[in-house]
């Protein structure tokens, strides 16, 4: 991928993510060796559990009830994969209570869950830059976006 194509993709994705009101940043890991596929499945299951908790049956009956999120998978030096994400704050939740809910769901609902670091976003531009640094530095596109919501 040519440098100009990487830059174009980076700025398009940066602007797309910047248009949403993401309030939460997190990193998720698995305890054992995490492959790209196992991390994808764990991340998908995690967000399904979160949406189920926030929206109840409306999440499963109507696929439109989902929190907006952007996630990226990154490979560590040891070969394991981990997920970084930004997420909007669910209605009727305070940041601290929502973060505690997310941590609890990761630890109790995801098989093989390892460490999770979840916090409120203090500097949105820095969080977006971190999510997108694979595109900027390596030219890889491991970003998954979920923007469907009522």
C-alpha positions as CSV (number, residue, x, y, z in Angstrom):
1,X,0.0,0.0,0.0
2,X,1.5,3.3,-1.1
3,X,2.1,5.9,1.6
4,X,-0.6,8.2,0.2
5,X,-3.1,5.4,0.3
6,X,-2.2,4.6,3.9
7,X,-2.6,8.3,4.8
8,X,-5.9,8.6,3.0
9,X,-7.3,5.5,4.7
10,X,-6.0,6.7,8.1
11,X,-7.6,10.1,7.8
12,X,-10.9,8.7,6.4
13,X,-11.1,6.3,9.4
14,X,-10.0,9.0,11.8
15,X,-12.8,11.3,10.6
16,X,-15.4,8.6,10.7
17,X,-14.6,7.6,14.3
18,X,-14.3,11.3,15.3
19,X,-17.9,11.9,14.3
20,X,-19.2,9.6,17.0
21,X,-19.4,10.4,20.7
22,X,-17.1,7.7,22.0
23,X,-16.5,8.0,25.8
24,X,-14.8,4.6,26.7
25,X,-11.5,3.2,25.7
26,X,-10.4,-0.4,26.5
27,X,-7.9,-3.2,25.9
28,X,-9.0,-6.8,26.1
29,X,-6.7,-9.9,26.4
30,X,-7.1,-13.6,26.8
31,X,-5.3,-15.7,29.4
32,X,-3.9,-18.3,27.1
33,X,-2.4,-18.0,23.6
34,X,-4.8,-15.8,21.7
35,X,-5.0,-16.3,17.9
36,X,-6.6,-13.7,15.6
37,X,-9.7,-15.9,15.3
38,X,-10.1,-16.6,19.1
39,X,-9.7,-12.9,19.9
40,X,-12.3,-12.0,17.2
41,X,-14.8,-14.5,18.7
42,X,-14.1,-13.3,22.3
43,X,-14.5,-9.7,21.3
44,X,-17.8,-10.4,19.4
45,X,-19.2,-12.4,22.4
46,X,-18.2,-9.6,24.8
47,X,-20.0,-6.9,22.8
48,X,-23.0,-9.1,22.4
49,X,-23.2,-9.6,26.2
50,X,-22.8,-5.8,26.7
51,X,-25.6,-5.0,24.2
52,X,-27.8,-7.7,25.8
53,X,-27.3,-6.2,29.2
54,X,-27.9,-2.6,28.1
55,X,-30.8,-3.2,25.7
56,X,-32.3,-6.5,27.0
57,X,-34.4,-8.5,24.6
58,X,-34.5,-5.6,22.1
59,X,-30.9,-6.4,21.2
60,X,-31.7,-9.9,20.2
61,X,-35.0,-9.3,18.6
62,X,-33.9,-6.2,16.7
63,X,-30.4,-6.1,15.5
64,X,-30.6,-2.3,15.4
65,X,-30.2,-2.0,19.2
66,X,-26.4,-1.8,19.6
67,X,-23.9,0.5,21.1
68,X,-21.6,2.2,18.6
69,X,-18.0,0.8,18.8
70,X,-14.8,0.7,16.8
71,X,-12.4,-2.2,17.6
72,X,-9.0,-3.2,16.3
73,X,-7.1,-6.4,16.7
74,X,-3.3,-6.1,17.3
75,X,-0.6,-8.7,17.5
76,X,1.9,-8.5,20.3
77,X,5.6,-9.4,20.1
78,X,4.9,-12.8,21.6
79,X,2.4,-13.7,18.8
80,X,-0.7,-13.3,20.9
81,X,-3.5,-11.0,19.8
82,X,-5.4,-8.4,21.8
83,X,-8.3,-6.0,21.1
84,X,-8.5,-2.2,21.6
85,X,-11.8,-0.5,21.4
86,X,-13.7,2.7,21.7
87,X,-17.3,2.6,22.8
88,X,-20.1,5.1,23.3
89,X,-21.5,5.5,26.8
90,X,-24.8,3.7,27.3
91,X,-27.8,5.9,28.1
92,X,-28.7,6.1,31.7
93,X,-25.2,4.9,32.9
94,X,-22.6,7.0,34.6
95,X,-19.1,6.4,33.3
96,X,-17.7,4.7,36.3
97,X,-20.7,2.3,36.7
98,X,-20.6,1.5,33.0
99,X,-16.9,0.8,33.1
100,X,-17.4,-1.5,36.1
101,X,-20.2,-3.3,34.1
102,X,-17.8,-3.8,31.1
103,X,-15.1,-5.2,33.3
104,X,-17.5,-7.5,35.0
105,X,-18.9,-8.8,31.7
106,X,-15.4,-9.4,30.4
107,X,-14.3,-11.4,33.5
108,X,-17.5,-13.4,34.0
109,X,-19.0,-13.9,30.6
110,X,-16.1,-14.5,28.2
111,X,-14.4,-17.9,28.4
112,X,-10.6,-17.5,28.9
113,X,-10.8,-13.8,29.6
114,X,-7.5,-12.3,30.7
115,X,-6.7,-8.7,31.6
116,X,-8.9,-5.9,30.6
117,X,-8.1,-2.2,30.9
118,X,-11.1,0.0,30.5
119,X,-11.3,3.7,31.2
120,X,-13.0,6.9,30.2
121,X,-11.5,8.7,27.3
122,X,-9.7,11.8,28.4
123,X,-8.2,12.8,25.0
124,X,-10.4,11.6,22.1
125,X,-7.8,12.4,19.4
126,X,-5.2,10.3,21.2
127,X,-7.5,7.4,21.7
128,X,-8.5,7.4,18.0
129,X,-4.8,7.7,17.0
130,X,-4.0,4.7,19.1
131,X,-6.9,2.6,17.7
132,X,-5.7,3.5,14.1
133,X,-1.9,3.2,14.6
134,X,-1.8,-0.1,12.7
135,X,-3.1,1.6,9.6
136,X,-0.8,4.5,10.0
137,X,2.4,2.6,10.7
138,X,1.9,-0.8,9.1
139,X,-0.7,-0.3,6.4
140,X,-2.8,-3.1,7.8
141,X,-6.6,-2.8,8.3
142,X,-7.7,-4.7,11.3
143,X,-10.4,-2.2,12.2
144,X,-14.0,-3.4,12.8
145,X,-16.8,-0.8,13.0
146,X,-20.3,-1.2,14.4
147,X,-22.5,1.8,13.9
148,X,-25.9,0.3,13.7
149,X,-28.4,1.6,16.3
150,X,-32.0,2.8,16.5
